[in-house]
Amino acid sequence: MGRYRPPQPPASKYITPEGKQCLEDELNYLWRVKRPEVTRAVSEAAAQGDRSENAEYIYGKKQLREIDRRVRFLRKRLDNITVVDRPPDDQNRVFFGAWVSVEDMDGNESSYRIVGPDEFDPKKNYISMDSPMAKALLRKTLDDEVKVQLPKGASTVYITNIRYSE
């Protein structure tokens, strides 16, 4: 078994204004705060002499590469995203940014917000629009029965509420 992994399909390019602000904050923190700190630490470690056996130097250089990789990704991603800052015209359907309440066959109710792939957060019940649940819910209306193919198996849910505000 090799290390080859097939390329992932490109992530959706939509994001909420809050999600864009989080990405910009992370970029500013990495570029203006974290990278100068790590650069200073690497310079101090390099001044100690032999770099081949200097753990602080080796670790610092690795950390700089990781920071630079993330900064490149964030800059490229921020250039290519589309901010969705207003609700859709038809608020009776599920679109990007919607809060959707669903009920499964056992009567368990859940609520999700459909957001971009850069801002999904299970703790806040934010799901990516590229997830199986979100793909099944998109463009559906209130009281629709939706079949969702989840990792644990197929499931059926009913849409009980759609809203576009917190």
Buried (B, 14 or more C-beta within 10 A) or exposed (E): EEEEEEEEEEBBEBBBEEBBEBBEEBBEEBBEEBBEEBBEBBEEBBEEEEEEEBEBBBBBBEBBEEBEEBBEEBEEBBEEBEBBEEBBEEEEBBBBBBBBBBBEEEEEEBEBBBBBBBBBEEEEEBBBBBBBBBBBBBEBEBEBEBEBEEEEEEBEBBBBEBEBEE
